[in-house]
């Protein structure tokens, strides 16, 4: 059952690529649990603290969708552990995540054009910050 406050399941699995190619971009039960964890433990509280809408550019990706968009085979998007997000103030959003939340990987993508953030449901979150 989806328990998110601000983010719908549909927006977390939406993919223009999947839609255009007729691919079903649906997580299996483990991926669903990871995606739900990402939203409930990170994205919803982040949206609450940020106080403004956050857009999900990319959430879950099936392996097929991941290949089509050029994602790495080990992408956390395929595990349901990652989302690429944006807002009207990505610098503030990035700093808020970095300083006030638990996360695994935080990536400043293309000079904060968007932010990649991930959270593991199990295992140690690395707190890895990257700039691409």
C-alpha positions in Angstrom: 0.0 0.0 0.0 1.3 3.5 -1.0 1.5 5.7 2.1 3.1 8.9 0.7 1.7 12.3 1.5 3.1 14.4 -1.3 4.3 12.0 -4.0 2.1 9.7 -6.0 3.1 6.2 -7.0 2.4 7.2 -10.6 4.9 10.1 -10.5 7.5 7.9 -8.9 7.3 5.3 -11.8 6.6 7.8 -14.7 8.9 7.6 -17.6 8.5 9.4 -20.9 10.8 6.8 -22.5 8.8 3.9 -21.2 5.6 5.5 -22.4 6.9 6.2 -25.8 8.3 2.7 -26.2 5.2 1.0 -24.7 7.3 -0.5 -21.8 5.7 -1.2 -18.4 7.9 0.5 -15.8 6.5 -1.3 -12.8 8.6 -2.3 -9.7 8.5 -5.8 -8.3 7.6 -6.1 -4.5 11.1 -5.5 -3.3 11.6 -2.5 -5.6 8.2 -1.2 -4.5 9.2 -1.4 -0.8 12.5 0.5 -1.5 10.6 3.2 -3.5 8.1 3.5 -0.7 10.9 3.8 1.8 12.6 6.6 -0.3 9.4 8.6 -0.4 8.2 8.1 3.2 11.5 8.5 4.9 13.2 11.1 2.7 11.1 12.8 0.0 7.9 13.4 2.0 9.8 14.8 5.0 12.0 16.8 2.6 8.9 18.3 0.9 7.5 19.2 4.3 10.7 20.9 5.5 11.3 22.6 2.1 7.7 24.0 2.2 7.3 24.1 -1.6 6.7 21.6 -4.4 9.4 19.3 -5.5 9.2 17.7 -9.0 10.3 14.2 -9.6 12.1 14.0 -13.0 12.9 10.3 -12.6 12.2 7.8 -9.9 12.0 4.1 -10.5 13.4 2.6 -13.7 13.0 -0.9 -14.9 16.2 -2.4 -16.3 14.9 -2.0 -19.8 14.1 1.7 -19.3 17.5 2.2 -17.6 19.3 0.9 -20.6 17.3 3.1 -23.0 18.1 6.2 -21.0 21.8 5.3 -20.7 21.8 4.6 -17.0 24.6 2.6 -15.4 23.7 -1.1 -14.8 24.0 -0.7 -11.0 21.7 2.4 -10.9 19.8 2.8 -7.7 16.9 3.9 -9.8 16.5 0.2 -10.8 16.3 -0.8 -7.1 13.7 1.8 -6.3 16.2 3.6 -4.1 16.8 6.8 -6.1 15.0 9.8 -7.6 16.1 12.8 -9.6 14.4 15.9 -8.3 14.1 19.6 -9.0 12.5 22.6 -7.5 12.5 26.4 -7.8 15.6 26.5 -5.6 17.8 23.5 -6.2 20.8 25.0 -4.2 18.7 25.3 -1.1 17.1 21.8 -1.7 20.6 20.2 -2.1 21.9 21.8 1.1 18.8 20.8 3.0 19.2 17.2 2.0 22.9 17.2 2.7 22.6 18.8 6.2 19.3 17.6 7.6 18.4 14.1 6.2 19.7 10.6 6.0 20.6 9.6 2.5 23.0 7.3 0.6 24.1 9.3 -2.4 23.6 13.0 -3.3 24.6 14.2 -6.7 24.7 17.7 -8.0 23.8 17.1 -11.6 24.9 19.6 -14.2 25.4 22.6 -11.9 22.3 21.9 -9.9 20.1 21.5 -13.0 18.6 18.6 -11.0 19.5 16.6 -7.9 20.0 12.8 -7.7 19.2 11.5 -4.2 19.1 7.9 -2.9 18.3 6.1 0.3 18.9 2.5 1.1 16.2 0.6 3.0 18.8 -1.9 4.2 22.5 -1.6 4.7 24.6 1.4 5.5 23.9 4.7 3.7 27.3 6.1 2.5 26.6 9.8 2.6 28.4 10.1 -0.8 28.3 13.5 -2.3 29.2 13.8 -6.0 29.1 16.5 -8.7 28.6 15.6 -12.3 
